[in-house]
Structure formats: C-alpha cells, structure tokens
Amino acid sequence: MAHTAGLSPEQVDVAAVLDVDLIGVANSLDEFGAVIAPGGSGVVISSMAGWLVAGRMTAEGETALALTPTAELLSLPMMRGLSDSGAAYGIAKRANQLRVSAASPIWGRRGGRINSISPGVISTPMGQQELSGESGEAMRAMIDGSGTGRIGTPSDIAAAAAFLLGPEASFITGADLLVDGGVVGGVRAGSSVPGDES
C-alpha cells in the first residue's frame, strides 16, 4: 500500500489540508492495518515539513497526534483556531510520521510493516506551485543551504518507496525516511531558517 494523496498549502485552505493530509492518512492507516496480509507493507508519503515543526511541538501534543482516535483528531486543542494552511500542513505531516510509528505494532501483529517517507521539495507540479507561492523564497533558501543544494526528483522518492516496500527493508517498520536532500540538516545547522509555512 502506498498512500500518496496529499494537498499543499498553496492549493487549498486549512480544512482541506486537514481533511486530506491528516484524516485521510489516519483513516488509511486504520483500515489497511485491519486487513494487511502477512508479509504486506505500506508507505505513507509525509513531508519534511513534519520534521520542521517537530521541535516546536510539546511531547503531549505529539502523543495526542500519535494516539488520538481518528474520529477525534480534529477536536484536539491544537486544531482549534488554525487559520494558516502552512501551519496545518506541518501539523498534519508530523501527525503522519507519528501515527505511522504508532500503527506499526498493529500492522506487525498481522505480519505487516508500515513506514513513511518525508520528501523535501520535489520537482513536480505541486512542488513548482509551492516554489512560486508565498513560501517559495524560504524554500529556495533551504534548498541552497542543504547538503545536495538541489531540488528532488520523483525518481528519488520512488526509489525510497521501492526500498521500504520491498524485502530488503524487512526489519524496518514504524520509521520515517527523510528524503529531502539534506534540507532539514541544513536548517538544524543554522544555514537557513524556515518560516511556519514550510
């Protein structure tokens, strides 16, 4: 199972980001976790945005994102008053990472594995739209300060997904693979500072 559906903050409002990027992923983890066959595996496409907001969340907030039943996620205090789709996107993507980790024992009891991938800026129509939007300048600065200094390609993400879904990754579950060309590392090293919209 590869969950690739997602919306960017440049495309839609807060409600749509939360509906697709948060609730859509949570529902998929729940439903596929109940039927995954022995030897089956799944991957959820998250985002480096989840890593960029992780340091700004409390431990209690992260636990709530990881473990709150799907039907109650939108009632969490952190969801109230969200008016910026970029902030909603970061929270949703952090939730993806955390919920994948929390789902891994459930999938494991059925003999399955589940992981996530957190891409950086990727050369797709959605990525180009983000680069042309309000956060574009900050995103280009993060790419320039990264270890690779380049935008990613769909092939970069496809190769990571093939690895995580395949037999070579049979001992990997509940993990998030950051495939961002070193953007998060650059940000943490202080080479660039993202805004909340990242």
N, C-alpha and C positions, 0 to 999 in steps of 0.2 A: 504494500500500500504506500503510495506516495501522495501526500497531501500538499498540493502546490497552490491551491487557491488563496488569493490574498489581494488586498487593495492597499494602495499607497495613500499617504495623507494628502498628496496633491490631487488625487482623483475624487475623493468623497469626504463627507462630513464625519463627525465623531461617531454618530450612531451606526453608520455603515461600516466604519473601521472595526468597531467593537462587535458588530453582528457577524462579520465575515472572518476577521483576523483573530478574534478571541473565541466567540461562541462556536463558530464553525469548526475550529480546530478542536475545542473541548468536546463537542459532540462526536467528531470523528474518532478521537481517542477512546471515548466511552463505547461507541458502537463497534468499532473494529476490535477493541480489546475484549469484547464479549464473544467474538466469533473467530479470532485469528487461529489458524491451524498450526499444529506443531511444526516448527521449522520456518514459520512465516515471519516476515519482518516488515516494519514500516518506517517511513521517514517523513517528518514534518518540516516544511520549509519555514523557518522563522526569519530572523534578521539580526544583523549586528546591532540594530537599534536596541534590542533587548539587552545586549551587553553594555551599551552606553547608558542605559537607565538603571542598571543593576546596582551601581554604587550609590544611587540616590534613594533607594527603597529601604525601608526598615525590614528587619528579619520577620516581624509579624506580618507585614504587607506581603512579603514573598511567600510565607507559609499560607496566607489566605489565598493568594493567586494559585498556588500549587494544589491545595486540598479542598477548596470550597466546591460543593456540588455545582455542576454546570448550570442548573436552573437558577442558582442564587448568585452567580458571578456578577451580574450587572447591579446587584444590590449592595456590593461592597462599598464601604465609605470612600475609597479612592476613586470610584467611578462617578460619584456624585459631583456635579459641577464641572466636569471635564468639558472644556469649550474649544480646545485646540486638538485638531486631528493628529498632529505630530506627536503630542503627548500621549494621546490614546493609542497610537500605533506602537510607540515604545513600550507602553504597559502591556498591550496585547502580545507583542513579540516576546517580552520577558515571561509572560504567562505561558506561552507556548513552550519555552525552554523548561520551565519549572514543572509544568503539567506532564511533559514527556518523561521527565525523570520520575515523577510520582507514579505515572502509569506503568513504568517498566516492571514492577513486581506482578502487577495484574496480568500483563501480557505474558510475563515469564511463567506464570502458573499454567498457562495454556501451551507453553513451549515456544512462545514468540518473542520477538525483540522489537523495541521501538526507540528511535533516536531522532534528533533534529539536526538541521543544518542551518547555520546563521550566515547567509551571504552578506557581502559588502555591497557596494554599488556595482551593479551588473549591467552590461550593455544590452539592454532590452528596451522595448518601447516604454515600459514603466520606469526603468532607470533613467532613460533620457528625459522623460517628463519631470522626474524629480530634479535632475540636474538643471533643467530650465526653469524650475519653480523658485519659490522663496528661499528654500534651503540650499539651492544649488551652489552658491558661493562657499558656504560652510562645508558642503560635501566635497567640492573640488579641493579645498584646503586640506581636508582629512586625507584624500587620496594622495595629494602631493607629499604629505608627511608620513605616508605609510611605507612599509618595508619594500613593497614592489613598485610603488609610485604609478600604478596603472589601474584602470577600471577592469572589473572582471568580465568573463565571458560566460554564456550559457554552458559551454563545454566544461568550464571549471566546476560548476555546480553539478552537472550531470555526472562527472567523474566521481565526485564526492558521494553522490547518492548511490551510484552503482556499487561503490565500495561498501557503504553502510548497509545496503540491502543484500549484499552478496555473502557467500560463505566465508570469505576472508575476515569478515567482521563478526564472526560467531560469538565472540566473547565481549562484544561491545553492545551495551543496552543502557538506556536511560541517560545517554550522553548528548551533548550538543557540540557539533563540529563547526568551529568558527572558520569560515572560508571567505575572508574579507581582504586578502592581500596585505594584511598587517595594519589595517586602519585602527582597530581597537588598541593594538600595541603602541602605535604612534600617538594616539590620544593619551593613553596612560603614561607614556614617556614625556608628555607635555609638548609634543611637536605641533599639535593643533588642538583647539578647544571647540567641541561641537555645541550647538545650541540645543534647546529642548526639542526642536523639531527633527533632530537627526534620528 
